[in-house]
Amino acid sequence: MTCSQNPLYPVTIEAPTPSSAINSFTPIPGQRFFVSDNPEPLTPQTFTTPIITLWNDTVPNLTSVRYRVFMWHHNATANTIKYGLTLGNAGSSPLTVSEFKFETAETIQDILSNAGYCLSKALLGQTLNSTANVTVSPGAVQVLKEFTIAPKAVRGTVLEFTVSSSTPMSAKLRSVAAQSISAALNTHQGAAVPQGAKDHPRGTWNYADVQGADATVTIGSGGISNSFTILNSANPVFSGTLPNTASFAGIYKFNLTIVNASGSSQTKHLYFNPRGGLFVGAVKVGSNPVNGITKTSDTQSVRIGAFTIPNGQSITVPIQITTGGGSSTPLAFFAKNA
């Protein structure tokens, strides 16, 4: 595992009801985002053929494209199945898949702690496993990475890589699953199977990370600040037919200003509180290292930073956060004295 970042644990404290929602954001260009979380679960009825396409993307007609891929699927069949990622080259020049990194986790119990948590830490901490370059010849379909999923298990995978060619590409990226672990995933080039539950995302976006609008919290004489939320489902960062409302495998960045209007110089503690249910993920506050956020409920909060601020002054810190597979949003932030 590449997710050795230190954990932060929840405490039970009364979190203020959010007084505002931060909904505006700006996509950060430079990376194409492929999400395959639907259909989920994969049942015997999902396999209309022995090998199926779960999601696909036509690679932009460029000479270089940077990808982030998030796959999250539950095997609801009685047998071990295989899933993976393939790249088909319909162009006249070879494709090179380079800067290839990934992390994967499989579990039958507690998908947040045993799968989503590790993926989010490795992604935000950029400690993904490195793997060798892959070359895809003209006219070929190549398996980039494949894994098995045991019966009743969930496997999550996040991958980052660059696809490049000497000429503009004609290529297709597919997430593919097979009923047999001996199946050759690169022999299938069919269309994606129909969507399943609408609360499981599937889609492709021209950005993987966003810069959220600036936020401010003010601590008054009572010692606790107002609270605000991000990643609100009413305005998802990754919208579409099957929106990625929790922003799984996306990185949300924003600048937070903490104002001390308490009447005296104090050390202020910054807290995180999930508002929609259970959550795991990873966070980076200011210049601090990336930390994991262990499983936290909406009645709990996690202290993610501490700052000494003179009375009447403020401090602004950049924050980055990513949500682990299975997590719930929106996410709230507030500050208090202790």
C-alpha positions, 0 to 999 in steps of 0.5 A: 500500500502507498497510503502511509499518510498519518491519520486524523481521528474524529471527536464528538463535539457539537458542530454549528449548523452551516450558515452558508454554502460555497457553490462556485468553483473554477475547473483546473485544466490539464487532466481528463477525468474518467469515472466508472462507478456504475453499474454498481453492483455488478450482478449476473444480469449486468453481464449480457455478454461474457465481457462488458464495457462499463464506461468508455471515453473517446480520447481527444484528438491531440498528441498528449492527454493526461488522465485520472481514472477512478473505478469502483465496482461491487461484485454481486455475482457468485464467482470471482470476476475481472475488471480493468482498463483497456486502450484501443488505438485506431490511429496510424501511430503507436500510443505511449502510456507513460507516467503511469501510477495507481493504487487499488484496494479490495474489501468485503467489509467497511468499504470506506475504511478498507478501500476509499480511505487508502485511495484518497490518501495515496491520491492527494499525497501523490504516493501512488504506485509507479508502473512501467510504460505501455505501448499500444500499436496501431490497430491494437487494443491493450490492457493497461491494468486489470484486477480481480474482484472476489464475490461480495467484494468491492474493489476501488482503483485510482490511476493517473497516466499520460497517453501520447502519440507523434500524431493526433490520436484516434483512441478509446479508453474503456473500463471493462469487466468479465465473468471469467478471470481467464478472459482477455479483456482486450478482445471486447470493444462493445458499447457501455452497458446501460446505467444502473442506480443513478446515485452511482456516478459514471462519466468523463470530464475535462478536469479532475480538480477544481478551485473553489471560491474563497471562504471566511469564518469569523470567531466571536466572543463565544469562541466558535465561528460560523460554519459553511459547506462545500461539495453541495449536491445541489450544484455538483462539481462534476455534473452530468447524467450520472453526476459525481456528486461526492467528487470521488477522486477529484481534488477540491481546493480553496482558500479559507480566511479565519478572522479572530474577533473574539476580543483577545489573541487566541489559538484557533482550531479548524474543524471538519464535519461531514454533513451527509453521513459517513466520510473518509478522505484526505486533507492538506492544510497550508504547508502541513503534510497530507493527512488521512481523515478516518471514518467520521459520522455527521455527529463527529468532527475532525481537527485538521489544523491550529492557528494563533491569531492576534485579536482583530487579525486574520489568517488565510490558509489554502486547503485541499481535500479529496473524498474516499469512495463510499463517502457522503457529502456535503462537507462543513468547516468551522473554527473554535478555541479548543 
